[in-house]
């Protein structure tokens, strides 16, 4: 199987000249201090359409347009690829039809329409949408634009590797989020073709790790299911093409769990003032978790920033909990005047901020003369969080951490 080469990526770079928004890798003092090594971020969340996907989509669609065999392109996606194809088609004067899962995020649906695509919904998941898109393309003589299983798409993503070789030539490692593997394949091909010696590390969500499975089996395998908040990399299978690139060009593929991802999202928001979607934050999550060996300069590819505001709210709350900043405590109090006041005073004296209080008598598993109180606390750090319940118990309160 022929891999994407330097010439393919250089051709893609020429096609993309004037189309892309510059996303020069940035050194982050805050992240470097936290990670204990120089950290650079490739901010693809600043790219047009909010992700790297416009690179591969435009490279493919512009070739289709130049060949003139069809006036319509078709894609299937839950968000980022959909927007990339829609914009690429508009720029190249082609019609675009995008199949999206019926439950796709409304902001992503509206953004895809805003870039000029006709959006059709398919019941089920992204795999069902892909099947529908392929069937539509065959029936209507349109060109199907795959999200990752295509050499032109991979070459477009590979322009990131070329850019990084020039922007951070001293990089010891480059860490890349992995869904279907197109971004990983392209970045690895671009860096290798440019002569970079950086280690290439792919990162998957632990609940959606088809590349790890494929590397272990030495063939593309389909996961029975995926379970992750990082919808941008929630893919059940890589392709033979992306697997071939990973086996030849990538040093290692690791996984990160949901807490590690949400902590990275929160850190980028809090310390860098960047809104990065969970898939895009997976690369930083791996560095924070120590899964990118070494102490030299490391580049994390922040692959996109298209996150539903409702999900972002939940992510912030989850990230704060994972970082030791939130704690919910269940306390059983005597049902008498002043009992609740004594609890809130004790919390105040511990220097902990009280966010919410829920007081229940009926329906709670407590005695007839007792009440259940659920308090949500804002703590400074994990150490203060871990001392909260023991400190309340030492004052005579029947308290326990509530895990939901």
C-alpha positions in Angstrom: 0.0 0.0 0.0 1.5 3.3 -1.1 1.9 5.9 1.7 1.5 9.6 1.3 4.8 11.2 0.5 6.5 14.6 0.8 5.6 15.5 -2.8 1.9 14.8 -2.2 1.9 17.1 0.9 3.8 19.8 -0.9 1.2 19.8 -3.7 -1.5 20.0 -1.0 0.3 23.0 0.6 0.3 24.8 -2.8 -3.5 24.2 -3.2 -4.1 25.4 0.3 -2.1 28.6 -0.1 -4.4 31.5 0.5 -7.1 29.3 1.8 -5.8 28.5 5.3 -5.7 30.8 8.3 -2.1 30.8 9.8 -1.9 28.7 13.0 1.7 29.1 14.0 2.7 26.9 16.9 2.8 28.9 20.2 5.0 28.3 23.2 3.0 28.2 26.4 4.8 29.3 29.6 1.9 28.1 31.8 1.7 24.7 30.2 5.5 24.3 30.2 5.6 25.0 34.0 2.8 22.5 34.7 4.3 19.8 32.4 7.9 20.3 33.5 9.1 20.7 29.9 8.8 23.2 27.0 5.3 22.9 25.6 4.2 24.2 22.2 0.6 24.2 21.0 -0.4 24.0 17.3 -3.7 25.9 17.6 -5.9 24.3 14.9 -8.9 25.5 16.8 -8.1 28.9 15.3 -8.3 27.4 11.8 -11.2 28.2 9.4 -14.3 26.1 10.4 -12.7 25.7 13.8 -10.6 22.7 13.1 -7.9 21.1 11.0 -10.4 19.4 8.8 -10.5 22.2 6.1 -7.0 21.1 5.1 -7.8 17.6 3.9 -11.3 18.5 2.7 -10.1 21.4 0.5 -7.3 19.4 -0.9 -9.7 16.6 -1.9 -12.5 18.9 -3.1 -10.3 21.2 -5.1 -8.9 18.2 -7.1 -12.5 16.9 -7.7 -13.5 20.4 -8.9 -10.5 20.6 -11.2 -11.2 17.2 -12.8 -14.8 18.4 -13.5 -16.5 15.0 -13.2 -19.2 16.1 -10.9 -20.9 19.2 -9.5 -21.6 17.8 -6.1 -19.6 16.3 -3.2 -21.1 14.3 -0.3 -19.8 13.7 3.2 -20.9 12.2 6.5 -19.9 13.7 9.9 -21.0 14.7 13.3 -19.4 18.1 12.9 -15.9 19.1 12.0 -15.5 17.1 8.7 -19.0 18.3 7.7 -18.0 21.9 8.1 -14.7 21.4 6.3 -16.3 19.8 3.3 -19.1 22.4 3.2 -16.7 25.3 3.1 -14.3 23.6 0.7 -17.2 23.0 -1.7 -18.4 26.6 -1.5 -14.9 27.9 -2.2 -14.6 25.5 -5.2 -18.0 26.2 -6.7 -19.5 22.8 -6.0 -22.7 21.8 -4.3 -22.4 19.8 -1.0 -24.7 17.4 0.8 -23.8 16.3 4.3 -25.3 13.4 6.2 -25.3 13.9 9.9 -26.6 11.7 12.8 -30.1 12.8 13.9 -28.7 13.6 17.3 -25.9 15.8 16.1 -25.1 19.0 18.0 -27.4 21.9 16.8 -24.5 24.5 16.7 -22.5 22.1 14.4 -25.6 21.5 12.2 -26.2 25.2 11.8 -22.5 25.9 11.2 -22.5 23.3 8.4 -25.5 24.9 6.8 -23.9 28.3 7.2 -21.0 27.1 5.0 -23.4 26.3 2.3 -24.2 22.5 2.7 -27.5 20.8 2.4 -27.8 18.8 5.6 -29.7 15.4 5.7 -30.2 13.5 8.9 -29.8 9.8 9.4 -31.0 7.8 12.4 -28.2 6.1 14.4 -24.5 7.1 14.6 -21.8 8.4 12.3 -21.3 5.0 10.8 -25.0 4.9 9.7 -24.5 8.4 8.2 -21.5 7.3 6.3 -23.4 4.4 4.8 -26.2 6.7 3.7 -23.7 9.2 2.2 -22.0 6.5 0.2 -25.3 5.2 -1.1 -26.4 8.8 -2.0 -23.1 9.4 -3.9 -23.5 6.2 -5.9 -27.1 7.0 -6.8 -26.6 10.6 -7.7 -23.1 10.6 -9.4 -21.6 12.7 -6.6 -18.1 12.4 -5.2 -17.9 11.0 -1.6 -15.3 12.8 0.5 -14.1 10.4 3.2 -13.1 11.9 6.6 -9.8 10.0 6.7 -9.5 7.1 4.4 -8.2 9.0 1.4 -4.7 9.9 0.2 -5.6 13.4 -0.8 -7.3 14.0 2.6 -4.3 12.7 4.4 -2.0 14.8 2.3 -4.0 17.9 3.3 -3.7 17.1 7.0 0.0 16.5 6.4 0.5 20.2 5.8 0.4 20.5 9.6 3.5 18.3 9.8 5.3 20.4 7.2 4.5 23.6 9.2 5.6 22.1 12.5 9.0 21.0 11.0 9.7 24.6 10.3 8.0 26.2 13.3 9.4 23.9 16.1 12.5 22.2 14.6 13.7 21.4 18.1 10.7 19.4 19.0 11.5 16.1 20.7 7.9 14.8 20.3 4.7 15.7 18.5 1.5 14.5 20.1 -1.6 14.1 17.9 -5.3 13.2 18.6 -6.4 10.1 16.8 -9.9 9.2 15.5 -9.8 7.5 12.2 -6.1 8.2 11.9 -6.0 10.7 9.0 -4.5 13.5 11.0 -2.0 11.2 12.6 -1.0 9.7 9.3 -0.7 13.1 7.6 1.3 14.8 10.5 3.7 11.8 10.6 4.2 11.8 6.9 4.8 15.6 6.8 7.3 15.6 9.7 9.1 12.6 8.3 9.2 13.9 4.8 10.7 17.2 6.1 13.4 15.4 8.0 12.2 15.9 11.5 13.5 13.5 14.2 10.6 14.2 16.5 8.8 11.2 18.0 5.2 10.9 16.8 2.7 9.9 19.5 -0.9 9.4 18.7 -3.6 9.7 21.4 -7.0 8.0 21.6 -9.8 8.2 24.1 -9.7 5.0 26.2 -13.4 4.4 25.3 -12.7 4.7 21.6 -9.3 3.3 20.7 -9.5 1.6 17.3 -5.9 2.4 16.4 -4.5 0.7 19.5 -6.7 -2.3 18.7 -5.6 -2.3 15.0 -1.9 -2.1 15.9 -2.3 -5.0 18.3 -4.2 -7.1 15.7 -2.0 -5.9 12.8 -5.2 -5.2 10.9 -8.1 -2.7 11.0 -10.7 -4.0 13.5 -14.1 -2.6 14.3 -14.9 -1.9 17.9 -18.3 -3.1 19.2 -19.0 0.3 20.6 -17.4 3.6 21.6 -17.9 5.6 24.7 -16.3 9.0 25.1 -17.2 12.7 25.4 -14.6 13.4 22.7 -17.1 13.0 19.8 -14.4 14.2 17.3 -12.4 11.1 17.8 -15.3 8.7 18.7 -14.6 6.3 15.7 -15.1 2.6 15.7 -12.5 1.7 13.2 -9.4 3.1 11.4 -8.8 2.2 7.8 -6.1 0.0 6.2 -4.6 3.2 4.8 -4.3 5.1 8.0 -3.1 1.9 9.8 -0.3 1.4 7.3 0.9 5.0 8.0 0.8 4.4 11.7 2.7 1.2 11.5 5.4 2.7 9.3 5.7 6.3 10.7 4.3 6.5 14.2 6.3 5.7 17.3 3.5 5.0 19.8 -0.2 5.3 20.3 -1.5 5.9 23.8 -4.9 6.4 25.5 -6.4 8.9 27.9 -9.5 8.6 30.1 -12.4 10.9 30.4 -11.1 12.7 33.5 -7.8 13.3 31.9 -9.5 14.8 28.8 -11.8 17.0 30.9 -8.9 18.2 33.0 -7.0 19.2 29.8 -10.1 21.1 28.4 -10.4 23.0 31.7 -6.6 23.8 31.8 -6.7 25.2 28.3 -9.7 27.3 29.1 -8.4 28.5 32.5 -4.7 29.1 31.8 -4.6 29.7 28.1 -8.1 31.3 27.6 -8.7 28.8 24.7 -11.9 26.9 24.0 -10.7 23.5 22.7 -13.0 20.6 22.2 -12.4 17.3 24.1 -10.9 15.6 21.0 -8.6 18.5 20.5 -7.5 18.5 24.1 -6.6 14.8 24.1 -3.0 15.5 23.0 -2.4 17.8 26.0 -4.1 15.2 28.3 -1.5 12.7 27.3 1.4 15.0 28.1 -0.2 16.0 31.4 -0.6 12.3 32.2 3.1 11.6 31.5 2.4 9.5 28.4 4.7 11.4 26.1 8.2 10.3 27.4 11.1 12.7 27.6 11.7 16.2 29.0 12.5 18.0 25.8 10.2 20.3 23.8 6.9 18.7 23.0 4.2 19.9 20.5 0.5 19.2 21.2 -1.8 19.5 18.3 -5.1 21.2 19.5 -7.1 19.8 16.6 -10.3 21.7 17.0 -12.5 24.0 19.1 -16.1 23.2 18.0 -17.7 22.3 21.2 -21.4 22.6 22.1 -21.9 25.3 24.8 -24.0 22.9 26.8 -21.3 20.2 26.7 -18.7 22.8 27.6 -20.6 23.7 30.7 -20.7 20.0 31.8 -17.0 19.7 30.9 -16.0 22.6 33.0 -17.9 21.2 36.0 -16.5 17.7 35.4 -13.0 19.2 35.0 -13.3 21.2 38.2 -14.3 18.0 40.0 -11.4 16.0 38.5 -9.0 18.8 39.4 -10.1 18.7 43.1 -12.0 22.0 42.9 -15.6 20.7 43.5 -16.9 18.3 46.2 -20.4 17.2 47.0 -20.9 16.1 50.7 -23.9 14.3 52.2 -24.5 15.2 55.8 -27.1 13.8 58.2 -28.3 16.4 60.7 -30.6 16.4 63.6 -33.9 17.9 62.5 -33.9 20.8 64.9 -33.5 24.6 64.6 -29.9 25.8 64.2 -28.6 22.5 62.9 -28.1 23.7 59.3 -26.6 27.0 60.5 -24.0 25.0 62.5 -23.0 23.1 59.4 -22.7 26.2 57.2 -20.6 27.9 59.9 -18.3 24.9 60.1 -17.8 25.0 56.4 -17.1 28.7 56.6 -14.5 28.1 59.3 -12.7 25.6 57.1 -12.3 28.4 54.5 -14.4 26.5 51.9 -16.8 28.2 49.6 -20.4 26.8 49.8 -22.0 26.7 46.4 -25.3 24.9 46.8 -27.4 23.4 49.7 -30.2 20.8 49.3 -32.1 20.0 52.5 -34.5 17.0 52.6 -36.7 15.4 55.2 -39.2 13.3 53.3 -38.0 10.6 51.0 -34.4 10.6 52.4 -32.9 7.5 54.0 -32.7 9.0 57.5 -34.3 8.7 60.8 -37.7 10.3 61.8 -35.9 13.1 63.6 -33.2 13.7 61.1 -32.7 15.5 57.8 -30.4 14.9 54.9 -28.3 17.8 53.5 -26.4 17.7 50.3 -23.8 20.5 50.0 -21.7 21.3 47.0 -18.3 22.9 47.9 -15.7 24.8 46.0 -12.2 23.8 47.2 -8.9 25.3 46.5 -7.1 22.1 45.5 -7.2 18.3 46.0 -5.5 18.7 49.5 -8.3 20.9 50.8 -10.9 18.7 49.1 -9.5 15.5 50.8 -9.5 17.2 54.2 -13.1 18.5 54.1 -15.0 15.4 55.1 -12.5 14.3 57.9 -12.6 17.9 59.3 -16.4 17.9 59.4 -16.4 14.5 61.1 -13.9 15.7 63.6 -16.5 18.3 64.6 -19.1 15.7 65.1 -21.0 15.8 61.8 -22.1 12.6 60.0 -20.6 13.5 56.7 -19.5 11.5 53.7 -18.3 12.4 50.2 -21.1 11.9 47.6 -20.1 10.2 44.3 -23.4 10.4 42.6 
